[in-house]
Amino acid sequence: QQQVKQSPQSLIVQKGGISIINCAYENTAFDYFPWYQQFPGKGPALLIAIRPDVSEKKEGRFTISFNKSAKQFSLHIMDSQPGDSATYFCAAPDGGSTLGRLYFGRGTQLTVWP
Amino acid sequence: GAVVSQHPSWVICKSGTSVKIECRSLDFQATTMFWYRQFPKQSLMLMATSNEGSKATYEQGVEKDKFLINHASLTLSTLTVTSAHPEDSSFYICSAFLADSLGDTQYFGPGTRLTVL
């Protein structure tokens, strides 16, 4: 069973537009929600993360919105740029005995057209 | 801060040989590291959890005799693919766990592209 469900699988946005990627989870014990950005041939890089005690976190053009009651969180990329074209993964911690283990979504391939 | 390196970045080997991949946390100590495998356009598949000073924990379906993991120090974990075959060709990525101000965070290495001929 997939612990974190991510959508859409792919996303095409025009330069300057808003990119929105959504994730949903089931385990209410999850208490940390990071987003990773991965460029082709590279390892994932931590982009932004949120804890469930806040509903939104913004860092530059990147914002995480968190809806605890709906068990959903999303990544918004404002003023999307061609350099943002990458694969984005949401994640949530194991919550069990393996400290630090994360469950990853299946990823969203974002393409930003100039 | 929180930089993780991997070596080599790519390797090509003949079928039947063994390949060792190193994962180092450069500016922090990591009692736990993780090894992933990633196929093109797919998500990260956790292979095993590496704990310093103890045996690695492998995910279901991962052959522990084929993928040997050693976590000899707080900054180094190694993955050895033994008797590699073409089906082992993949992108291998490690990560190191750090409990910091953000949370229980995994920091990833740049990955190693393995091609088995």
Interface residues (C-beta under 8 A of the other chain):
Chain A: D31 Y32 P34 Y36 G41 K42 G43 P44 A45 L46 A49 R51 F89 P93 T98 L99 G100 R101 L102 F104 G105 R106 G107 Q109
Chain B: V4 Q6 T32 F34 K41 Q42 S43 L44 L46 T49 T57 F91 I93 S95 F97 A99 L102 G103 D104 T105 Q106 Y107 F108 G109 P110 G111 R113
